[in-house]
Amino acid sequence: MKWNQNFLWGGSIAAHQCEGAWNEAGKGIAIMDLVTQGTYEVPREICQTIEAGKSYPSHEGIHFYHTYKEDIALFAEMGFKALRISIDWSRIYPQGDEAEPNQAGIAFYQNVVAELRKHQIEPIVTLYHFEMPIHLVRAYGSWTNRQVIDFYLKFCETMFTALKGSVRYWATFNEMNHIDPQTEASDIFTYIIAGLKYSELADKKQTLATIGYNMTLASVKAVKLGHEIDPSNQFGCVFGLTPSYPVNCNPTNVMNAFQENDHEFYQIDAMCHGKFPAYKLHQYAEQGIHLTITDEDVQAFAEGKIDFIGLNYYSSSVAHYEGDDESEETLFGGVQNPYLEQSKWGWAIDPIGLRYLLNYVYRRYQLPIIITENGLGAVDEVAENGEINDDYRIEYIEKHIEQIKKAVTEDHVECFGYLTWGPIDLVSATTGEMKKRYGFIYVDKHDDGTGTLARKKKKSFYWYQQVIQEKH
Ligand code: BGP
């Protein structure tokens, strides 16, 4: 099998991490506008925390709202065939529950998409990348409330109509799989996904199960709606998957690893198989968790299957095992893998894990896959001569591309694109900081608020340009 000539090489960004302009042109406040460096909280009044002297890098982002034309021109110069963007819900419905959308918000995304088309770059649009209007959290209880599904669908319908004919690939959600009632969650993930702090939830397991169910239901309903509005629309959902390896071949530990992996898959099962999986309902029943599933829901699951799967992949992890109470927790769960190097933020670097995951997901669902995020977060230094020699990033991406190639050409996985995360430096989602950089393009902006916002090509810019030229 050959490396596909139409393979979508490109990158992936999210509105709240790059646009800035957080209170311009009628935009409301979204959950990520309240995240600042190292804290995940919903301050009572945003102004109070600003007065308390905290800097919010995401409020200015990298100014993409105003510089999108220049930035897209740089992506085009690299040879991008696709760019994944997200639509900030709070730009379209500032509070989330208005009767009419904010036209200025719609116009902005129409302009961005038109600019991409001008450069023959395929837009891939995520409808929910952690940008829920905060009003829906405070007044309705976020995704615990079914009414929020209707608000989300109204937002989707507005965008399907506004971008009809110019956007073909849609992703309903980014990484809803981190809502996992089976394990202890972190405030980070429940906050960025649903605007709620795990530590403050009263009935933790029940609440997470309800959120996970309602988001899955929202996705299948959005897919059905989007297919009706334009049958040529292709729908996916993006999952952030981190394979859990067993710590050794003790069958108990192998089983633990299987179960840790399995928790992440019930929503993909529902979206690909057309029904909410029975095994999950049995697990919930045993734990006293109850979901209300109506006949209308059952039909919605059957009618809203996705057309492709989006995979975000950064790292693998080692599953928890008997007697590991002493070990230090990593963001992704158990202990560090002694066979792998780690990024500065402790994320294990594991290119083979990507081939493993591509094979696993493809064999389980046999749907086309696009890698919607992959990359290395690092602290980049600008040398005295002005160059940014990010060889570590080149090495990381090169090794991951090698494994994708093996998955495609040797294992016959149907993978139709590779989008690196943050092809231009942007604000980190889990740390709220600027110093964790992923880009091929450097942005002169720092966490203390200094910087000119000027763009500068890193060494990896020229390298990725070459990769796309040679591979395409
Ligand atoms: C993914 C998110 C992205 C992105 C990425 C890297 O989970 O979808 O929004 O931020 O992680 O994470 P971070 O920015 O925290 O390094």
Residues whose N, C-alpha, C, O or C-beta is under 5 A from the ligand:
A	BS01	BGP	A14 G240 G377 V427 S428 A429 T430 T431
